[in-house]
């Protein structure tokens, strides 16, 4: 059974950094892409960054703005999202997801088949 669990969410001050972890189970790295999405209350879920677990190719959406870095550790079945210079406008819940879709780099949420429950990030001023 596929399982994705996010961790690392916290309350941080504006300008600080934070690393989120997505721990995966039930599938092997090498085939799918794993991505990070985020969602603020009342807004649609949006893609942040994704990585192909086989060839390590990464894609970033504009919201990453050069502040976020995605990486993976295949030995630990984990994918990380390093976030720097966090701002109060950065949405609160971050999700990781998995897909085998060919056009995964577009990060259209409906094409991602498995999701974690999310982890909350709050940035205070």
C-alpha positions in Angstrom: 0.0 0.0 0.0 1.4 3.4 -1.0 1.9 5.7 1.8 3.3 9.2 1.9 3.9 11.1 5.2 5.1 14.6 5.5 6.9 16.0 8.5 8.9 19.0 9.5 6.2 21.6 9.5 6.6 24.2 12.2 6.1 27.8 13.3 9.0 29.9 12.2 9.9 33.6 12.0 9.9 35.5 8.7 13.2 35.0 6.9 14.0 31.7 8.5 14.5 28.4 6.8 12.8 25.0 7.2 13.2 21.6 5.7 10.2 19.4 5.1 10.5 15.6 4.7 8.3 13.3 2.8 8.7 9.6 3.8 7.4 7.2 1.2 6.4 3.5 1.5 4.8 1.0 -0.7 6.6 1.7 -4.0 10.1 1.8 -5.3 12.1 4.9 -6.2 13.1 4.9 -9.8 9.8 5.1 -11.5 7.5 7.8 -10.3 7.9 11.5 -9.7 7.4 12.9 -6.2 6.4 16.5 -5.7 5.6 19.1 -3.1 2.4 21.1 -3.3 1.0 23.7 -0.9 -2.4 25.1 -0.2 -3.6 28.1 1.7 -7.2 28.2 3.2 -9.7 29.0 0.6 -7.2 28.7 -2.3 -6.5 26.0 -4.8 -3.6 23.6 -4.2 -0.6 24.6 -6.2 2.6 22.9 -7.2 5.9 23.9 -5.7 8.6 21.5 -6.9 9.0 17.9 -8.1 11.7 15.4 -8.7 11.8 12.2 -10.8 12.9 9.5 -8.5 14.8 7.7 -11.3 16.8 10.3 -13.1 16.8 13.0 -10.4 15.5 15.7 -12.8 13.9 18.5 -10.8 11.3 21.1 -11.8 10.3 24.2 -9.9 7.1 26.3 -10.2 7.3 30.0 -10.1 6.2 30.0 -6.5 9.5 28.5 -5.5 11.2 31.7 -6.6 14.7 30.3 -6.1 14.0 30.0 -2.4 13.1 26.3 -2.3 15.1 23.2 -3.2 13.8 19.7 -3.7 16.1 16.7 -3.2 15.8 13.0 -2.4 17.5 10.2 -0.6 16.6 6.9 -2.3 18.2 4.8 0.4 15.8 6.3 2.9 12.8 6.6 0.5 12.5 10.3 1.4 12.1 13.5 -0.5 13.0 16.8 1.0 11.9 20.4 0.4 14.4 22.9 1.8 12.7 26.3 2.1 14.6 29.5 2.8 13.6 33.1 3.4 10.1 32.1 4.4 7.5 34.8 4.1 4.2 35.5 5.8 2.5 35.0 2.5 3.7 31.5 2.1 0.7 29.2 2.4 0.3 27.0 5.4 -0.2 23.3 4.5 2.4 21.5 2.4 1.7 18.1 0.8 3.8 15.6 -1.0 2.4 13.5 -3.7 3.4 10.8 -6.2 2.6 10.2 -9.9 3.6 8.2 -12.8 2.1 10.7 -15.3 4.4 11.6 -18.2 3.8 15.3 -17.9 4.3 15.4 -14.1 6.4 18.6 -14.4 3.2 20.6 -15.0 2.2 19.7 -11.5 -1.5 19.6 -12.1 -2.9 18.2 -8.9 -5.5 16.0 -10.4 -2.8 14.0 -12.2 -1.0 13.1 -8.9 -2.5 9.9 -7.6 -1.3 9.5 -4.1 -1.1 12.2 -1.4 0.2 12.6 2.1 -2.0 14.2 4.8 0.0 17.4 4.8 2.2 19.3 7.3 1.5 22.8 8.5 4.0 25.6 8.1 3.2 28.9 9.7 5.4 32.0 9.3 5.1 34.8 11.8 6.3 38.3 11.4 
